[in-house]
Each structure stands twice: as structure tokens, then as C-alpha cells.
């Protein structure tokens, strides 16, 4: 192994995929996980296992962290303190911009260079052309270790503010979950009528691919503040039709809770005199920070189907 040593803290599915990418490239890879058994497969592939997080950090100038959440990161890193001095810490744990900025300040106080990152990939995509990763924080750390980071996927440095990468990460994941919410609702709807999800899947994929062309146009409208120019499906029309979506769900005995919220927003925007605009105008309601109330006269879209069990606070 002639390449520079790297340490990976955290061996869930993603951490394991990151470590494997390093091993494939010939890096001396030290791994640590709170549950030591998770390191056994990697050890068989050539990784060095560390008994403690401290010994893992001591083994390499570059420390990649991929844990469950920021609380886990702080539990692991806080006791190490000045042992991180002179190290580059790349935190690929999903979190918020605020958490990233706080951890970056803490790391700087202990003499470490800090990069926060967002992984735009699932574990099987790591190391393939389909993966890309977002980084922000220390420009020097990014420049020094770009060759290693590129092993995980295409690397993008978004600037010195460590909160920028998690901001982008949450934004892109929000778009993903919004899409998946619609897909799951669509499948639930057709299944309620005895149609297999696989039968409609090709049409769902084709439709979403066609509609993805709106992404750039919405961005231009939002940045300009002009939500009315070139509108082909105005909000008043869409809002008037939207109860059909929630009513159809109830008629079919399924819950509309995945798709109901956007109906409330459309009705509010129309009630505010913006029915001539397109869907992009809804962002103005989101950025206002106001919590909406369903406008008078809008058909209810939040009532769950009585035949569908509702979630409780007990996650067990």
C-alpha cells in the first residue's frame, strides 16, 4: 500500500463503502467502529482495525467520519480534543448547516482543518461515476486531499463556509424525498384498485423524466421573483383541480397525507391574489416563514382516510 494513510470512523453501510473505495485504490486504511465486529469484513480485505477512536485518528493525517448523526460525531470526537491537531477531518455525516459550523469551530479550536460533506449517492454508488459529493470548509484541506476524496465520487467544493455543503445536501435530499413521496402515493393509489405498481412504473418514470425539465425554469423564476411570465398551467387552475387528488385517495381508501400539504399552499397562494402565477410562486410562502391556515372555502385535504391507521408517537 503505497498511497497515503486514511482513517475511517464509522462502519455502517456508507462508511464501509468509503473504506472499500480507499482499499481498492491502495491506501493504508485504518478503520474503527463502536461495534468492533463491523470491522471484520474490511480487515479481511486489508484494512487495519483500531481498538479505539483515538488510535484510529493517530494512524492517519486524514480522518473521514461517517456516523449516524452529529451527536454520535461529538461523542466520538470530543474526548479526542487536541489529538486532532494537524489532522484534516472530513465529516460526511448528514446534519444541518448550524451543526456543521459549530463542529468546524470546535475543530479549529483544536488545531484541525475541517471539511463538511454531503454524499449524493447510496453505498453501492460510491466509487462509480454516478456518485458525487459536496464539500465545504477548509480550502487547503480540500486541495491537499482532493485525490483521496475523488475516490468516493466526483468532488465539488462549495466554499469556505462549512455550512454550505450540508445546506446543499439537505436541499437535494428534500427534492428527492418530495419526488419519492409522489411516487409512493401513486403506487398506493393504483394498488388500491388492484393494479400492480410494476404495471404503472414505466409510465411514472417517463412522466417524471419529462417533468424534470421544469427544474431549471423554476430556478430562474424564483431567482428573478417573476412567477407569472411564460406560465402554461396557472396556479388557480391547479388549485381548483387539486382536491381531486385528495378526494380520489379517500375514495380509494388510502391516506392523502403524503400529497396534501402542497394543496394547502396552492390554495393560500391563490387566496393571496397570485392565481395567475405558476407553481414556483409557492416558494414565496415557504420563505415568508409563516405557518399557513387553510383558506376558507378550500376543500379539506388534511383529513386522513378513516380506514388507514394513523402513526403514533411510539416509534417502537
PAZAPA-4460 file (N, C-alpha, C; in steps of 0.05 Angstrom, whole numbers, plus 32768, in hexadecimal, padded with zeros to 4 digits):
% residues 316
    n_x    n_y    n_z   ca_x   ca_y   ca_z    c_x    c_y    c_z   seq   type   mol
   8011   7FE8   8000   8000   8000   8000   8012   8019   8000     1      X     A
   8015   8025   7FE9   8027   803B   7FE7   8019   8056   7FEA     2      X     A
   7FFF   8056   7FE9   7FF0   8070   7FEB   7FEF   8079   8008     3      X     A
   7FE8   8093   800C   7FE8   809F   8026   7FD3   8092   8038     4      X     A
   7FD9   8090   8052   7FC7   8083   8065   7FAD   8094   806A     5      X     A
   7F97   8087   806D   7F7E   8094   8073   7F6F   8084   8088     6      X     A
   7F62   8092   809A   7F52   8085   80AF   7F34   808A   80A9     7      X     A
   7F24   8075   80AE   7F07   8077   80AB   7EFB   8070   80C6     8      X     A
   7EEC   8083   80D1   7EDD   807F   80EA   7EC0   807B   80E3     9      X     A
   7EB6   8063   80E9   7E9A   805C   80E4   7E97   8049   80CD    10      X     A
   7E8C   8032   80D2   7E8B   801D   80BE   7E6F   8012   80BA    11      X     A
   7E5C   8025   80B7   7E42   801E   80AD   7E45   8017   8090    12      X     A
   7E2F   8015   8082   7E30   800E   8065   7E41   8023   8055    13      X     A
   7E3D   803D   805C   7E4B   8051   804D   7E69   8052   8055    14      X     A
   7E6E   8052   806F   7E8A   8052   8077   7E9A   803B   806C    15      X     A
   7E8D   8023   806B   7E9A   800C   8060   7EA0   8010   8042    16      X     A
   7E8D   801B   8034   7E91   8021   8017   7EA8   8034   8013    17      X     A
   7EAA   8049   8024   7EC0   805C   8022   7EDB   804E   8027    18      X     A
   7EDC   803D   803B   7EF5   802F   8042   7EFD   801D   802B    19      X     A
   7EEA   800F   801F   7EF0   7FFD   8009   7EFB   800D   7FF1    20      X     A
   7EF1   8024   7FEC   7EFB   8035   7FD6   7F19   803C   7FDB    21      X     A
   7F1F   8041   7FF4   7F3B   8047   7FFB   7F4D   802F   7FF8    22      X     A
   7F43   8018   8000   7F53   7FFF   7FFE   7F58   7FF8   7FE1    23      X     A
   7F44   7FFB   7FD0   7F47   7FF5   7FB4   7F5D   8006   7FA7    24      X     A
   7F60   801F   7FB1   7F74   8031   7FA6   7F8F   802D   7FB2    25      X     A
   7F92   801B   7FC5   7FAC   8015   7FD1   7FB3   8026   7FE9    26      X     A
   7FA0   8034   7FF5   7FA6   8044   800C   7FA8   8033   8026    27      X     A
   7FBB   803A   8037   7FBD   802D   8051   7FA5   8037   8061    28      X     A
   7F91   8026   8065   7F77   802F   8070   7F73   8023   808B    29      X     A
   7F71   8035   809F   7F6C   802D   80BA   7F4E   8032   80C0    30      X     A
   7F41   801F   80CB   7F24   8022   80D0   7F1E   801D   80EE    31      X     A
   7F09   802B   80F6   7EFF   8028   8112   7EE1   8029   8112    32      X     A
   7ED5   8019   8122   7EB8   801A   8127   7EB3   8013   8144    33      X     A
   7E9E   801F   814F   7E98   801A   816B   7E92   7FFC   816F    34      X     A
   7E83   7FF0   815C   7E7F   7FD3   815C   7E96   7FC7   814B    35      X     A
   7EA9   7FBB   8159   7EC2   7FB3   814B   7EBD   7F9D   8136    36      X     A
   7EA8   7F8D   8139   7EA3   7F78   8126   7E9F   7F82   810A    37      X     A
   7E95   7F9B   8107   7E90   7FA7   80ED   7EAA   7FAB   80DD    38      X     A
   7EC1   7FAA   80EA   7EDA   7FAE   80DC   7EE6   7F94   80D1    39      X     A
   7EDA   7F7D   80D8   7EE7   7F64   80D1   7EE8   7F5F   80B3    40      X     A
   7ED3   7F65   80A5   7ED4   7F61   8088   7EE9   7F72   807A    41      X     A
   7EEB   7F8B   8083   7EFF   7F9D   8078   7F1B   7F94   807F    42      X     A
   7F1F   7F8A   8097   7F39   7F80   809F   7F41   7F69   808D    43      X     A
   7F2E   7F58   8085   7F35   7F42   8073   7F3C   7F4C   8057    44      X     A
   7F34   7F65   8051   7F3B   7F71   8037   7F54   7F82   8038    45      X     A
   7F60   7F84   804F   7F7A   7F92   8052   7F79   7FAB   8063    46      X     A
   7F62   7FB2   806E   7F61   7FC9   8080   7F6F   7FC3   809A    47      X     A
   7F79   7FD8   80A7   7F84   7FD6   80C2   7F6F   7FDF   80D5    48      X     A
   7F6A   7FCF   80E9   7F55   7FD5   80FD   7F62   7FE1   8116    49      X     A
   7F54   7FF6   8120   7F5D   8004   8138   7F4B   7FFD   814F    50      X     A
   7F56   7FF9   8166   7F46   7FF2   817D   7F37   800A   8188    51      X     A
   7F42   8022   8184   7F35   803A   818E   7F34   804F   8178    52      X     A
   7F22   8062   817B   7F21   8078   8169   7F3B   8088   816A    53      X     A
   7F46   808B   8181   7F5F   809A   8184   7F76   808D   8175    54      X     A
   7F79   8073   8176   7F8F   8066   8167   7F89   8067   8149    55      X     A
   7F70   8067   8142   7F6A   8069   8125   7F72   8085   811B    56      X     A
   7F6B   8099   812A   7F72   80B5   8122   7F90   80B8   8121    57      X     A
   7F9F   80AC   8133   7FBC   80AF   8134   7FC9   80A3   811B    58      X     A
   7FBB   8090   810E   7FC8   8081   80F9   7FCA   8090   80DE    59      X     A
   7FBB   80A6   80DB   7FB9   80B2   80C0   7FB7   80D1   80C2    60      X     A
   7FC1   80DF   80AE   7FBE   80FC   80AE   7FA2   8104   80A5    61      X     A
   7F94   80F2   8098   7F79   80F8   808D   7F65   80E5   809C    62      X     A
   7F51   80F1   80A8   7F3D   80E2   80B7   7F22   80E7   80AA    63      X     A
   7F16   80D2   80A0   7EFB   80D3   8094   7EE7   80C9   80A8    64      X     A
   7ED3   80D9   80AE   7EBF   80D2   80C2   7EA4   80CE   80B5    65      X     A
   7E98   80B7   80BA   7E7E   80B1   80AE   7E6D   80A1   80C3    66      X     A
   7E5F   80B0   80D4   7E50   80A4   80E9   7E32   80A9   80E6    67      X     A
   7E23   80A1   80FA   7E06   80A3   80F7   7DFC   80C0   80F7    68      X     A
   7E07   80D1   8109   7DFE   80EC   810B   7E14   80FC   8119    69      X     A
   7E0F   8117   811C   7E23   8128   8128   7E27   8122   8146    70      X     A
   7E13   8119   8153   7E16   8112   816F   7E2B   80FB   8171    71      X     A
   7E29   80E8   815F   7E3C   80D2   815F   7E58   80DC   8158    72      X     A
   7E5A   80EF   8146   7E74   80FB   813F   7E81   8108   8157    73      X     A
   7E71   8118   8165   7E7C   8126   817C   7E84   8113   8192    74      X     A
   7E74   80FD   8196   7E7B   80EA   81AA   7E96   80DC   81A4    75      X     A
   7E9C   80D9   818B   7EB5   80CC   8183   7ECC   80E0   8183    76      X     A
   7EC8   80F8   8178   7EDE   810B   8175   7EE4   811B   818E    77      X     A
   7ED0   8123   819D   7ED4   8134   81B4   7EEA   812A   81C7    78      X     A
   7EEB   8110   81CE   7F00   8107   81E0   7F1C   8109   81D4    79      X     A
   7F1E   810A   81BA   7F38   810A   81AD   7F45   8126   81AE    80      X     A
   7F35   813B   81AC   7F3F   8156   81AF   7F58   815C   819F    81      X     A
   7F6E   8162   81AC   7F86   816B   819F   7F95   8155   8190    82      X     A
   7F8C   813C   8193   7F97   8126   8182   7F91   812B   8165    83      X     A
   7F7E   813C   815F   7F77   8142   8143   7F89   8159   8138    84      X     A
   7F9A   8165   8148   7FAA   817A   813E   7FBC   8171   8127    85      X     A
   7FBB   8181   8111   7FCB   817B   80FA   7FBD   8167   80E7    86      X     A
   7FA6   815D   80EF   7F97   814A   80DE   7F84   8159   80CC    87      X     A
   7F7C   814C   80B7   7F66   8155   80A6   7F4E   8143   80AD    88      X     A
   7F38   814F   80B6   7F20   8140   80BD   7F0B   8145   80A7    89      X     A
   7F02   8130   809A   7EED   8131   8086   7ED5   8123   8091    90      X     A
   7EC1   8133   8098   7EA9   8128   80A5   7E93   8124   808F    91      X     A
   7E8D   810B   8089   7E79   8104   8075   7E5F   80FB   8082    92      X     A
   7E5A   8103   809B   7E42   80FC   80A9   7E2C   8110   80A2    93      X     A
   7E14   8107   809C   7DFF   8119   8095   7DF7   812A   80AD    94      X     A
   7DF4   8144   80A9   7DEC   8156   80BE   7DE3   8170   80B3    95      X     A
   7DE2   8184   80C4   7DD8   819E   80BD   7DEF   81B2   80B9    96      X     A
   7DEA   81C8   80AB   7DFF   81DD   80A9   7E08   81E7   80C4    97      X     A
   7DF6   81EB   80D6   7DFE   81F5   80F1   7E11   81E1   80FE    98      X     A
   7E0A   81C7   80FD   7E1B   81B3   810A   7E37   81B3   80FD    99      X     A
   7E38   81B6   80E3   7E52   81B6   80D5   7E63   81CD   80DE   100      X     A
   7E57   81E5   80E0   7E66   81FC   80E7   7E70   81FA   8104   101      X     A
   7E60   81EF   8116   7E68   81EB   8131   7E7F   81D7   8134   102      X     A
   7E7D   81C1   8124   7E92   81AD   8125   7EAC   81B8   8119   103      X     A
   7EA9   81C8   8104   7EC1   81D4   80F7   7ED0   81E6   810B   104      X     A
   7EC0   81F6   8119   7ECD   8208   812D   7EDB   81F8   8143   105      X     A
   7ECE   81E2   814B   7EDA   81D1   8160   7EF4   81C5   8155   106      X     A
   7EF3   81BB   813D   7F0B   81AE   8131   7F22   81C2   812E   107      X     A
   7F1B   81DB   8125   7F30   81EF   8122   7F3C   81F6   813D   108      X     A
   7F2C   81F5   8152   7F36   81FB   816D   7F49   81E5   8177   109      X     A
   7F49   81CE   816A   7F5B   81B9   8171   7F71   81B4   815C   110      X     A
   7F74   81C8   814A   7F89   81C7   8136   7F85   81B5   811E   111      X     A
   7F6C   81AE   8119   7F67   819C   8102   7F5B   81AC   80EB   112      X     A
   7F61   81A4   80D3   7F53   81AE   80BB   7F39   819F   80B8   113      X     A
   7F24   81AC   80B0   7F0A   819F   80B0   7EFC   81A3   8095   114      X     A
   7EF2   818D   808B   7EE0   818D   8074   7EC6   817F   807B   115      X     A
   7EB0   818B   8075   7E96   817E   8078   7E8E   8174   805C   116      X     A
   7E7F   815E   805B   7E78   8153   8041   7E5D   8148   8040   117      X     A
   7E52   8147   8028   7E39   8139   8022   7E3D   8125   800C   118      X     A
   7E34   810C   8011   7E38   80F7   7FFE   7E1F   80F4   7FED   119      X     A
   7E21   80FA   7FD4   7E0A   80F7   7FC2   7E0C   80DD   7FB3   120      X     A
   7E08   80C8   7FC3   7E0B   80AD   7FB9   7E00   809A   7FCF   121      X     A
   7DF9   8082   7FC7   7DF4   806C   7FDA   7E0D   805B   7FD9   122      X     A
   7E11   804A   7FEE   7E2B   803B   7FF0   7E34   802D   7FD7   123      X     A
   7E23   801F   7FC8   7E2D   8011   7FB0   7E38   8024   7F9B   124      X     A
   7E31   803E   7F9C   7E3A   8051   7F88   7E56   805C   7F8E   125      X     A
   7E60   8059   7FA7   7E79   8064   7FAF   7E90   8059   7F9D   126      X     A
   7EA0   806B   7F93   7EB6   8064   7F81   7EAE   8060   7F64   127      X     A
   7E95   8066   7F5D   7E8C   8064   7F42   7E87   8080   7F36   128      X     A
   7E86   8082   7F1C   7E80   809C   7F10   7E65   80A8   7F18   129      X     A
   7E53   8098   7F22   7E39   80A2   7F2A   7E39   80B2   7F43   130      X     A
   7E4E   80AF   7F54   7E4F   80BC   7F6E   7E5B   80D8   7F6C   131      X     A
   7E50   80EA   7F7B   7E5E   8104   7F7F   7E5B   810C   7F9C   132      X     A
   7E6F   811B   7FA6   7E70   8123   7FC2   7E74   8141   7FC4   133      X     A
   7E67   814E   7FD7   7E69   816A   7FDB   7E7A   816F   7FF4   134      X     A
   7E8C   8182   7FF2   7E9E   8189   8008   7E9D   81A7   800D   135      X     A
   7EA1   81AF   8026   7EA5   81CC   802C   7EB6   81CD   8046   136      X     A
   7EC4   81E3   8048   7ED6   81E6   805F   7EF2   81EC   8055   137      X     A
   7F06   81E2   8062   7F22   81E9   805D   7F2A   81E5   8040   138      X     A
   7F30   81FA   8031   7F39   81F6   8015   7F54   81E7   8014   139      X     A
   7F65   81EB   8028   7F7F   81DE   8028   7F7B   81C0   802B   140      X     A
   7F69   81B8   803D   7F65   819B   8041   7F59   818F   8028   141      X     A
   7F48   819D   801B   7F3C   8192   8002   7F52   818F   7FED   142      X     A
   7F62   81A3   7FEA   7F77   81A2   7FD5   7F8B   818C   7FDC   143      X     A
   7F93   8189   7FF5   7FA7   8175   7FFD   7F9D   8159   7FF9   144      X     A
   7F83   8155   7FFD   7F79   8139   7FFD   7F65   8134   7FE7   145      X     A
   7F65   8145   7FD3   7F52   8142   7FBC   7F55   8126   7FAF   146      X     A
   7F6D   811C   7FAD   7F71   8103   7FA0   7F64   80EC   7FAF   147      X     A
   7F64   80ED   7FC9   7F56   80D9   7FD9   7F38   80DC   7FD7   148      X     A
   7F2F   80F5   7FD9   7F12   80FA   7FD9   7F05   80F2   7FBE   149      X     A
   7F14   80F5   7FA9   7F0A   80ED   7F8E   7F06   80CF   7F8B   150      X     A
   7F12   80C0   7F9D   7F0E   80A3   7F9C   7EF1   809C   7FA4   151      X     A
   7EE4   80AC   7FB3   7EC9   80A7   7FBC   7EB4   80AE   7FA6   152      X     A
   7EBB   80C2   7F97   7EA9   80CC   7F82   7EB2   80E7   7F7A   153      X     A
   7EA5   80F3   7F66   7EAD   810D   7F5C   7EAB   8122   7F73   154      X     A
   7EC0   8131   7F78   7EC1   8143   7F8E   7EBB   8160   7F86   155      X     A
   7EAB   816D   7F96   7EA4   8189   7F92   7EA8   8199   7FAB   156      X     A
   7EBA   81AC   7FAB   7EBF   81BE   7FC2   7EAE   81D7   7FBF   157      X     A
   7E9D   81DC   7FD3   7E89   81F2   7FD1   7E91   820B   7FDF   158      X     A
   7EA9   820C   7FE9   7EB2   8225   7FF7   7EBB   8220   8013   159      X     A
   7EC4   8235   8020   7ED0   8233   803A   7EBC   822F   8051   160      X     A
   7EA4   8238   804D   7E8F   8235   8062   7E89   8218   8065   161      X     A
   7E8F   820C   807C   7E8A   81EF   8080   7E6D   81E7   807F   162      X     A
   7E5B   81FB   8082   7E3F   81F5   8081   7E33   81F2   8065   163      X     A
   7E43   81F9   8050   7E38   81F9   8036   7E33   81DD   802B   164      X     A
   7E45   81CB   8030   7E41   81AF   8026   7E28   81A2   8032   165      X     A
   7E25   81A3   804D   7E0C   8197   8058   7DF3   81A6   804E   166      X     A
   7DF5   81C0   8049   7DDE   81CE   803E   7DD6   81C2   8023   167      X     A
   7DE9   81BF   8011   7DE4   81B3   7FF7   7DDB   8196   7FFA   168      X     A
   7DE7   8188   800C   7DE0   816C   8011   7DC3   8169   8018   169      X     A
   7DBA   8179   802C   7D9E   8178   8035   7D8B   8181   801F   170      X     A
   7D94   8195   800F   7D84   819F   7FF9   7D7F   8189   7FE4   171      X     A
   7D95   817C   7FDC   7D93   8167   7FC8   7D83   814F   7FD2   172      X     A
   7D87   8148   7FEB   7D78   8132   7FF7   7D5B   8139   7FFA   173      X     A
   7D55   8152   7FFF   7D39   815B   8001   7D2B   8157   7FE6   174      X     A
   7D39   815E   7FD0   7D2D   8159   7FB6   7D29   813C   7FB1   175      X     A
   7D3B   812B   7FBA   7D39   810E   7FB7   7D20   8104   7FC6   176      X     A
   7D1E   810C   7FDF   7D08   8102   7FF0   7CED   810C   7FE5   177      X     A
   7CED   8124   7FDB   7CD4   812E   7FCF   7CCC   811D   7FB7   178      X     A
   7CDF   8116   7FA7   7CD9   8105   7F90   7CD0   80E9   7F99   179      X     A
   7CDF   80DE   7FAC   7CD7   80C3   7FB6   7CBC   80C3   7FC3   180      X     A
   7CB5   80D9   7FD0   7C9A   80DA   7FDD   7C85   80D7   7FC8   181      X     A
   7C88   80E6   7FB1   7C75   80E4   7F9C   7C74   80C8   7F8F   182      X     A
   7C8C   80BC   7F8C   7C8D   80A1   7F81   7C7F   808D   7F92   183      X     A
   7C84   808E   7FAC   7C77   807B   7FBF   7C59   807F   7FBF   184      X     A
   7C50   8098   7FBE   7C33   809D   7FBE   7C27   8092   7FA4   185      X     A
   7C35   8096   7F8E   7C2B   808C   7F74   7C28   806D   7F75   186      X     A
   7C3C   805F   7F80   7C3A   8042   7F82   7C24   8039   7F95   187      X     A
   7C21   8047   7FAB   7C0C   8040   7FBE   7BF1   8044   7FB0   188      X     A
   7BEE   8059   7FA1   7BD5   805F   7F93   7BCD   8048   7F80   189      X     A
   7BE0   8040   7F6F   7BD9   802C   7F5B   7BD5   8011   7F68   190      X     A
   7BE5   800B   7F7D   7BE2   7FF1   7F8A   7BC7   7FEE   7F97   191      X     A
   7BBC   8005   7FA0   7BA1   8004   7FAC   7B8C   7FFB   7F99   192      X     A
   7B92   7FFC   7F7F   7B7F   7FF3   7F6A   7B88   7FD9   7F5E   193      X     A
   7B9A   7FCB   7F6B   7BA3   7FB1   7F61   7BB8   7FB2   7F4B   194      X     A
   7BC4   7FC9   7F46   7BD9   7FCC   7F32   7BF4   7FC9   7F3F   195      X     A
   7C05   7FB8   7F34   7C20   7FB4   7F3E   7C31   7FCE   7F3A   196      X     A
   7C41   7FD5   7F4E   7C52   7FEC   7F4B   7C64   7FEA   7F33   197      X     A
   7C6E   7FD1   7F2E   7C80   7FCD   7F17   7C72   7FD3   7EFC   198      X     A
   7C58   7FD1   7EFB   7C4A   7FD6   7EE2   7C4A   7FF3   7EDB   199      X     A
   7C4A   8005   7EEF   7C49   8021   7EEA   7C64   802E   7EEB   200      X     A
   7C78   8020   7EF6   7C93   802B   7EFA   7C9F   8037   7EE1   201      X     A
   7C9D   802A   7ECA   7CAA   8036   7EB2   7C9E   8051   7EAB   202      X     A
   7C83   8054   7EAF   7C77   806E   7EA9   7C7E   8083   7EBE   203      X     A
   7C80   807A   7ED7   7C89   808D   7EEC   7CA5   8098   7EE5   204      X     A
   7CB7   8085   7EDE   7CD3   808E   7ED8   7CD3   80A0   7EC0   205      X     A
   7CC4   809A   7EAB   7CC3   80AB   7E93   7CB9   80C6   7E9A   206      X     A
   7CA3   80C8   7EAA   7C98   80E1   7EB1   7CAA   80F2   7EC2   207      X     A
   7CB7   80E6   7ED6   7CC9   80F5   7EE7   7CE2   80FF   7ED7   208      X     A
   7CEB   80EF   7EC4   7D01   80F8   7EB3   7CF9   8110   7EA3   209      X     A
   7CE1   8110   7E97   7CD8   8127   7E88   7CD5   813F   7E99   210      X     A
   7CCA   813C   7EB2   7CC5   8153   7EC3   7CDF   815E   7ED0   211      X     A
   7CF4   814E   7ECF   7D0D   8158   7EDB   7D18   8170   7ECC   212      X     A
   7D0E   8174   7EB4   7D17   818C   7EA5   7D0E   81A6   7EB1   213      X     A
   7CFB   81A4   7EC4   7CF2   81BD   7ED2   7D06   81C7   7EE7   214      X     A
   7D19   81B6   7EEE   7D2B   81BD   7F04   7D3A   81D8   7EFF   215      X     A
   7D47   81DA   7EE8   7D56   81F2   7EE2   7D43   820A   7EDF   216      X     A
   7D2C   8206   7ED3   7D19   821C   7ECF   7D0F   8227   7EE9   217      X     A
   7D09   8215   7EFC   7D00   821E   7F16   7D16   822E   7F24   218      X     A
   7D2F   8225   7F21   7D45   8234   7F2E   7D47   8250   7F23   219      X     A
   7D44   8253   7F09   7D45   826E   7EFD   7D2F   8280   7F07   220      X     A
   7D16   8275   7F08   7D00   8284   7F12   7D04   828D   7F2F   221      X     A
   7D0D   827A   7F3F   7D11   8280   7F5C   7D27   8295   7F60   222      X     A
   7D3D   8293   7F51   7D52   82A6   7F54   7D4A   82C2   7F4A   223      X     A
   7D39   82C3   7F36   7D31   82DD   7F2B   7D19   82E9   7F3A   224      X     A
   7D0A   82D8   7F49   7CF2   82E1   7F57   7CDA   82E3   7F44   225      X     A
   7CDE   82DC   7F2B   7CC8   82DD   7F17   7CBC   82C1   7F13   226      X     A
   7CA5   82BD   7F1F   7C99   82A2   7F1E   7C82   82A1   7F0A   227      X     A
   7C7E   82B7   7EFB   7C67   82B9   7EE9   7C6E   82B7   7ECB   228      X     A
   7C87   82BD   7EC4   7C8E   82BD   7EA7   7C91   82A1   7E9D   229      X     A
   7C84   829C   7E86   7C86   8282   7E79   7C78   826B   7E87   230      X     A
   7C65   8272   7E98   7C56   825D   7EA6   7C43   824F   7E93   231      X     A
   7C44   8234   7E93   7C32   8224   7E82   7C1C   8216   7E92   232      X     A
   7C20   8213   7EAC   7C0C   8207   7EBE   7C0B   8219   7ED7   233      X     A
   7BF8   822C   7ED7   7BF8   823F   7EED   7BEE   8232   7F07   234      X     A
   7BF5   823F   7F1C   7BF1   8234   7F37   7BD3   8232   7F3E   235      X     A
   7BC3   8245   7F34   7BA6   8244   7F39   7B9A   822A   7F2E   236      X     A
   7BA2   8223   7F16   7B98   820B   7F0A   7BA1   81F2   7F19   237      X     A
   7BBB   81F2   7F20   7BC6   81DB   7F2E   7BB9   81D7   7F4A   238      X     A
   7BB5   81EE   7F57   7BA9   81ED   7F72   7B8C   81E3   7F71   239      X     A
   7B7E   81EC   7F5C   7B62   81E4   7F5A   7B60   81C5   7F55   240      X     A
   7B74   81BA   7F47   7B73   819D   7F42   7B7F   818C   7F58   241      X     A
   7B8E   8198   7F6A   7B9D   8188   7F7D   7B8C   8178   7F90   242      X     A
   7B75   8181   7F98   7B64   816F   7FA9   7B5E   8155   7F9C   243      X     A
   7B5F   8153   7F82   7B5B   8139   7F75   7B6F   8125   7F7D   244      X     A
   7B88   812E   7F83   7B9D   811C   7F8B   7B97   8110   7FA7   245      X     A
   7B90   8122   7FBA   7B8B   8118   7FD5   7B70   810A   7FD7   246      X     A
   7B5C   8113   7FC7   7B42   8105   7FC8   7B45   80E9   7FBB   247      X     A
   7B54   80E7   7FA6   7B58   80CD   7F9A   7B66   80BA   7FAD   248      X     A
   7B79   80C4   7FBC   7B87   80B3   7FD0   7B73   80A9   7FE4   249      X     A
   7B62   80BB   7FEF   7B4F   80B2   8003   7B3B   809E   7FF7   250      X     A
   7B32   80A4   7FDF   7B1F   8092   7FD2   7B2B   8076   7FCF   251      X     A
   7B45   8075   7FCB   7B52   805B   7FC7   7B5B   804F   7FE2   252      X     A
   7B56   805D   7FF8   7B5C   8052   8012   7B79   8055   801A   253      X     A
   7B88   8068   800E   7BA3   806D   8016   7BA6   8089   8022   254      X     A
   7BBB   808C   8031   7BC0   80A6   803E   7BCD   80BA   802A   255      X     A
   7BC4   80D3   802A   7BD0   80E7   8018   7BE7   80F6   8026   256      X     A
   7BF1   80ED   803D   7C03   80FE   804D   7C1D   8104   803F   257      X     A
   7C26   80F3   802C   7C3F   80F9   801E   7C3C   8110   800B   258      X     A
   7C24   8115   8000   7C21   8129   7FEB   7C10   8141   7FF4   259      X     A
   7C03   813F   800B   7BF1   8154   8013   7BFE   8170   8017   260      X     A
   7C16   8172   8023   7C21   818C   802A   7C22   81A0   8013   261      X     A
   7C2A   8197   7FFB   7C2D   81A9   7FE5   7C12   81B5   7FDD   262      X     A
   7BFD   81A5   7FE1   7BE2   81B0   7FDB   7BDB   81C8   7FED   263      X     A
   7BE2   81C7   8006   7BDE   81DD   8018   7BED   81F6   800E   264      X     A
   7C06   81F2   8006   7C16   8208   7FFD   7C0B   8215   7FE4   265      X     A
   7C03   8205   7FD1   7BF7   820F   7FB9   7BDE   8220   7FBF   266      X     A
   7BCD   8216   7FD1   7BB5   8225   7FD8   7BBB   823F   7FE5   267      X     A
   7BCF   8240   7FF6   7BD8   8258   8004   7BE3   826D   7FF0   268      X     A
   7BF3   8263   7FDD   7BFF   8275   7FC9   7BE9   8281   7FB7   269      X     A
   7BD6   8271   7FAF   7BC0   827B   7F9F   7BAF   828F   7FAF   270      X     A
   7BAA   8289   7FC8   7B9A   829B   7FD9   7BA9   82B6   7FDD   271      X     A
   7BC3   82B6   7FDA   7BD3   82CE   7FDD   7BD4   82DE   7FC3   272      X     A
   7BC6   82D6   7FAE   7BC5   82E5   7F95   7BDA   82DD   7F81   273      X     A
   7BE5   82C5   7F83   7BFA   82BC   7F71   7BF2   82A5   7F5F   274      X     A
   7BD8   82A2   7F5A   7BCF   828C   7F4A   7BD9   828C   7F2D   275      X     A
   7BE2   82A3   7F23   7BEC   82A5   7F08   7C09   829A   7F05   276      X     A
   7C16   8295   7F1C   7C31   828D   7F1B   7C33   826F   7F17   277      X     A
   7C4C   8265   7F15   7C52   8249   7F14   7C58   823E   7F2F   278      X     A
   7C5F   8224   7F30   7C63   8216   7F49   7C7C   8221   7F58   279      X     A
   7C8F   822D   7F4A   7CA7   8237   7F57   7CA1   824C   7F6C   280      X     A
   7C8A   8259   7F6A   7C83   826E   7F7D   7C80   8264   7F99   281      X     A
   7C7C   8249   7F9C   7C78   823E   7FB7   7C91   8243   7FC9   282      X     A
   7CA8   8246   7FBC   7CC0   824A   7FCC   7CBE   8264   7FDC   283      X     A
   7CAF   8277   7FD3   7CAC   8290   7FE2   7C9E   828B   7FFC   284      X     A
   7C8B   8278   7FFD   7C7E   8271   8016   7C92   8263   8029   285      X     A
   7CA2   8252   801E   7CB6   8244   802E   7CCA   8257   803A   286      X     A
   7CD4   8269   802A   7CE8   827C   8033   7CDD   8291   8046   287      X     A
   7CC3   8294   8046   7CB7   82A8   8059   7CB9   829F   8075   288      X     A
   7CBC   8285   8079   7CBD   827A   8094   7CA3   8278   80A2   289      X     A
   7C8D   8280   8095   7C73   827F   80A1   7C67   8263   80A0   290      X     A
   7C5A   825B   80B6   7C4C   8241   80B6   7C30   8246   80AD   291      X     A
   7C28   8237   8098   7C0F   823D   808B   7BF7   8230   8099   292      X     A
   7BE0   823C   8094   7BC7   8231   809B   7BB7   822D   8082   293      X     A
   7BA9   8217   8080   7B99   8212   8067   7B86   8228   8062   294      X     A
   7B86   8235   804A   7B74   824B   8044   7B57   8241   8045   295      X     A
   7B45   8254   804E   7B29   824E   804E   7B1F   8246   8033   296      X     A
   7B10   8230   8032   7B05   8227   8018   7B16   8212   800A   297      X     A
   7B2F   820F   8013   7B40   81FA   8006   7B37   81DF   8011   298      X     A
   7B33   81CC   8000   7B2B   81B2   8009   7B41   81A5   8019   299      X     A
   7B39   8198   802F   7B4D   818D   8042   7B5E   8179   8034   300      X     A
   7B79   817B   8039   7B8B   8168   802E   7B9C   815A   8044   301      X     A
   7B96   8160   805D   7BA6   8155   8072   7B98   813E   8081   302      X     A
   7B7E   8139   807C   7B70   8125   808A   7B79   8109   8081   303      X     A
   7B85   80F9   8092   7B8E   80DE   808A   7B77   80CC   8084   304      X     A
   7B7C   80B8   8073   7B67   80A4   806D   7B62   8095   8087   305      X     A
   7B48   8091   808D   7B42   8084   80A7   7B4A   8067   80A7   306      X     A
   7B4F   805B   8090   7B56   803F   808F   7B74   803A   8092   307      X     A
   7B84   8050   8093   7BA1   804E   8094   7BAA   8053   80B1   308      X     A
   7BB8   8041   80BE   7BC3   8046   80D9   7BD6   805E   80D8   309      X     A
   7BD4   806F   80EB   7BE6   8087   80ED   7BFD   8082   80FF   310      X     A
   7C14   808D   80F9   7C2C   8089   8109   7C29   8094   8125   311      X     A
   7C37   8088   8138   7C37   8093   8153   7C53   809D   815A   312      X     A
   7C56   80A8   8172   7C70   80B2   817A   7C83   809B   8182   313      X     A
   7C78   8083   8185   7C88   806C   818E   7C96   8060   8176   314      X     A
   7CB0   8065   8174   7CC0   805B   815D   7CC7   803E   815F   315      X     A
   7CC1   8032   8176   7CCA   8016   8179   7CB8   8003   816A   316      X     A
***
